Amino acid sequence: MTKRLALLALLLSGCAAAPVVQAPAQKAHKDFLVLDTHLDTPLHFARAGWSFDGHHDPATDLVQVDMERMRAGALDGGFFAIYTEQGPLTAKGYADALAYARGRSDLIDSTLAKFPDRIGRALTPDDALRLNREGKLVAFKSMENSYELGEDVSLLEEFYDRGVRLAGPVHAANNQFADSSGDKPKWHGLSPLGRKWVEEANRLGIAIDASHASDDTFDQMLALSKTPLLLSHSSGRWAFDHPRNLDDERIRKLAAKGGAICVSTIFLANMNMTPERAALFARYEHISDLSPAEQADLAAKWHELDKTQPIWGKADFERYMEMVLHVIKVAGVDHVCFGADWDGGGGLPGIADISALPKVTERLRKAGYSDADLDKMWSGNILRVVGEAQKAAGR
């Protein structure tokens, strides 16, 4: 009996449980470097009585991005846009637009300079990583619409020197460079001057933004550019058949050439642009010209209209995430990023401002995406495309 017990003890000792190895904890949303490729927030920078660093109640203000919410961990930075409204294709139109764009660029610089310990300008991917390590917010600069360059593509170098590292040739209407997704074909893609614009962007090392471009313009830029394209704020046409959105086949072609689509919250339904909404948008575009009382009045009327006539109809966070997951499936995690069009018409019920971004990470987690996947989609793919443009620069 004693021998049997000894033998049993020997067998059991050989079967002792191995030490439990715990899987590493998943990163929280705040632990990722979270960048957005299209922030229209500079239109608020010159508002009377307003500060980028202040507290702005979403119930009484229309701004969706401010440093208080950014510091809370929802957003670490991104591309602050120099947006220039499309005007007449005339010498005076070009001159007026150029003066405006220079002023908007200076406004971005002067605003950031007020908070040197909290936010820093980024010119390269390494700058973004360094600023993040230092605990600072990241501010790249982009250019939405190149209309202000007139017929002189060499002016693009001035904006490169001003810090622009991402630029698109066209906005909501055709211009001297290209056809817009929001207009009838004129050039059937790029104009001859637009082809020179692509060459100059490549030479300087500016990443090319294909959001707002027509399908033909997208196709031609994809073929001509020596570096991958970035769509700073575009949705998938799978979710809503609109020319502003990109179809699956073009998303695949974009990915095949190393580019990335930064998915937006816009055009998941028809834009409910009633005359009343259009009038409010017209005031909003010039909100910096309004007094604090007029700003409050605009916000109150905007929010009241939202109750009965939402900008994007019945589109909401759930529909947005359906579209995001579809785009990831089509493009792959190496070719997806985020650009919601904050402060430029973006935002939906359930994802109304940047404070909702952790919900996107949570939903992607539930869909099975890993830390490595999320690192790529929140910033890695953006920095890769920007870096490839800079490495290939011929300047």
N, C-alpha and C positions, 0 to 999 in steps of 0.2 A: 504493500500500500504506500509505504514511504517512497519507494522508487517511482511509483506512478505519479505521486504528487510532485516529486522533484522534476520528472520529465515534463509534466504539465506546466510547471512554473517556468521551465526553460523555454517551452514553446511560446508561452504568453509573453515572455520578455522579448522575444524576437518579433512579436507583432505589436509592439508598443506604438501608440498613435504618433504619427509624424507631427512636428511642430506646425501649427496653423500659420500660414502665410497670408496676411491680409492684403487684399488688392489696394493699390494706392487710391486715396480719396479723389473723387472727381473735382475738377476746378469749379469754383463758383463763378457766376457771371462777372463779378467784379475783378476776378483774377485774370481774365482775358484782356488783351489789348483790343479794345473795341473802337473801330473807326467807321465813320460814315462818309461816303464820297460826295455828298451834295448837300451842303448846308446853306440855305438862303438867309440865315440869321443876320448877315451884315446890313440888311435893309432896316434893322432895328437899332443899329449902333448909334445913329445920330438923333434918336428920339429925345425930345425934351423931357427932362425929369426921369429918364430911364437909364439903367446901368446894366451892362452885360453880367456883372457880378451880383446883382441884386436879387431879391426874392420877387417872383412874379407868379401870382396866383392864376392857375389855368382858368379859373372861373371868371376872372375879370380882365385877363390879358390874352392876347392872341399868340404870343411868342411860345415856341415849343422847345427851344434850346436856350439855356443860360448856364452860367458856370456853377451855380448852386446845384442844379440837377446833374450837370456833368460830373462834379466832384462826388456826388452821391454814388457814383460807380456805374451809372447807366451808359455813359458815353465818354470815352477817353479823348476824343477829338475827331478830326476829319478835314475835309476840304471846304473852306469858306469861299463861297462863290462871288466872283465879280460878274454880276448879271447885268447885261445891257439890253434894254428893250429895243426890239426891231423898229427901225424907222425907214424913211425914204432912202433909196439908193442914189443919193446925190452928194455932191461935195460938202454941202452944208450939213446934211444928215450925218455923214461920216465924221465931220469935225466935231459936231455936238456930241456924238456918241463917244468919241475918243476922249473928249474932256470929261465926260461923265464917268467913263471907265477908269480913267486915271484918278479921279476923285474917290471912287469907290475903293480902289486899291489902297489909296492913302488912308482912307477911313479904317479899313481893316488893320493896317499897320499901327495907326495911332491908338486904336482901341486895345489891341493886344499889348501895346507898350505900357498901358496903365497897370498891367498885372504881370510884371516880369517874373515874379516868384511863383505864379500859378499856371501860366500858359506860355508856351514858346513856339516860335515859328519853326517849321520844318521845311527843309529843301530837299532832303534825301531820306530814304528809308532808314538809314542809320540814325539820322536826327530824330526820327519818330521813336525809335527804340531807346535812344539815350534819354529823351525827355520823359518817356514812360518810366524808365529806371529811376530817374530823379524825382518822380512823383508829380510831374507837371503834365498838364493837358497839352495836346498836340494840335497845332494849327498849320495845315497846308493851305495853299491858295490855288483856286481853279478859276477858269474863265468860261462862263456859259454864254455862248454866242460870240463869234469873232467879227460881227458886223462893224464894230468900232475900228477895225484895222483899215477900213476903206479898201482901196485897191493896192495897198502897200503891204505885202506880206512880211516885209522886213521889220515892221512894227511889232511882230510877234516876239522878236528878240527883246524889245523893251519890256514886255510883260514877263518874259522869262527872267530878266534881270530884276524885276519887281517881285519875283518869287513864284510865279505861276508854274505849276508842274503838271497840270491836267487842263486840257482845253478842248472845246467842241467848236466846229465851224459854224453851226447854225442853231436857231432856236425854233420858234413856233411858225415862222414864215420863211419862205425862200429868201435867200440873200445873194450876194455877189459870189459866194463860195460854193453853195450847195442847195439842193432841194431839202425842204423840211418835211417831216412826217405829217405836219399839220397844214400842208398846202398842196395845190395841184402841181404836177411836174412842170418844171421850166427847163432845167438842165438835164433831166433824166439821170440824176446823180450829182456828181461833182462838176462844177464849171472848170474851164481851163485854169482859172485862178485858184480854184479849190484844190486842184492837183498840186499846184505849187505850195499851197498852204500845208498839205500833207507832207511834202518833202521838207518844208521848213520846220515843221513840228518834229519830224524825225531827226533833222540835223541838230536842233537845239536840245533834244532829249526831253521833250514834253510828251507825256502820254496822251493819246488821242481818245477823246470822249465821243462815243457814237450815239448817246442819248439825244433824242429829238431829230436825228437824221432819218430821211426816208429810207425805204428798203434798198433802193438803187444806190443811194449815197453810202449806206452801210456796206453794201457789197463791194463797191469800188474802193472805199477806204480799207476794207479788209484785205483786198487784193494788192493795193498800192503800198500800204504801210509796211515798213521794215520791222516794226515792233508790234506786239499785241495791242488790241483795242480794249478799252474799258468803257462799259456803259454805266455811267455814274448814278442814274436813277431811272430804271426801266423795269416794266413788268412783263410777264409772259403772255403772249397772245392766246395761249391755251386757256387762260382764265377769262379773258374778254377780248373779243375780236375787234381790235382798234389799231390803226396804223402807228400809234405811238408805242405800242408794245412789240416785242420781238417774238417771231414764231419759232417753233421748236427746231426746224431745220437750220435756221440762222444761228440759233443758240449753239447747236452742235458745231457749226462751222467756226463760230467764235472760239469755242473751246479747243477745237482742233488746231487753231493757230495760237493757242496760249493765252487768249483773252479771258475776260471775266465780266459777268453781268451782275451789277449790284442792284438787287431787287428792291422795288419801290412799293409804296402803298397807293400809288395813283393809278387811275384807269383800270380798276377792277370792275368798273361799271361806267355807264355814261356820266360825264361830268354834268351835274345839275346846275348849269349856268343860266339861271333865270335872269331877267333884267334887274331884279332886286339884288341878286347875288353879284352880278357883274358890276353894279354900282358900288357895292361894298368892296369888291376886289380892286376897283380903280382907286378907292381911298386907301386901301391897305398897301398898294404898291408905293404910295407916297406917305406912309404913316409917319415918317420922320419930319414931315412938314406940318403935322397936326399938333395942337396944344395937348397937354395931358388930359384936359376935359374932353377934347374931341377924340382922343385915343380911346378913352373909357367909353364914350358913346359908340364908337365904331365896334368895340369889342362886345358891348351889350347887344347891339343890333345883330351882329354876326352870330352870337350864341343863341339868340332868340330865333333866328331864321333856321339854325341847325335843328331845332326841335321839330319843325314841320317840313323842311326841305334840306336834308343832309346833302353835302356837296357830292358825295359818291354813292348816293342811293342806299341800297341795302348792304353794300360791301362792309365787312367788319373784320375783326382780328381772325376769326375762324377761316373766312374766305382767303384772307391774306396768307395764312399759314398753309392752306391747301396749295396755293400758287407757289409759295416758296419751296415746299417739298417737291412739287412737280419740277420746278426749274432745277433743283439739285439733282433729281433723278436724270434729267436730260443732259445737263452740263457736267455733272460730277463735282465733288467737293473742292477740286482744285480750280474751279472756274466760277464760283459763286461768291458774292459779297453783298453788302447792304448799303443802300442809299435811298432812304425813305422819302426824300424831298421835304424834309422838315423846314418849316417856315416858308415854303413855297407852294403850298396846296396839298401837301401830304398829311397823313394822319387819318385814322379811322376809329370808330367806336371800338374800344378795347386796346387800341394802340394809338392813343391820341397825342402823345408826346414821348420824349426819350425816356421818361421814367418807366415806360412799359417794355423797354428792351430786354430786361431779364426774363420776361415771359417768352420771348423768342428762343432764348437759350434753353429754357425749361422744356419747351415743346420739341426742340431739336434733340434734346436728351431723350425724351420719350420715344422719338423716332429711331433711336439707336446710334446717334452720331457721337463720336468720341471727342476727347480733349483735342487730339491732333486735328480732327475735322473742323472743330469749332475755331481753333487757332487760325486755320487757313481762311475760313469764311468771314470771321470778324475783322481780320486785318492782314493776314499773311498773303492772301492772293492780291490784295490791293498793293501792298509794298513790293511784291514780286513784279507786277506789271509796271509800276512806276520805276523800279530799279532797272528793269530790262530796257526801258526807253532811255534811261540815262546812260547805261553801259554802251548802248549802240549809237549814242550821239556822235555826229561827225564834226562837231564844232571845234 
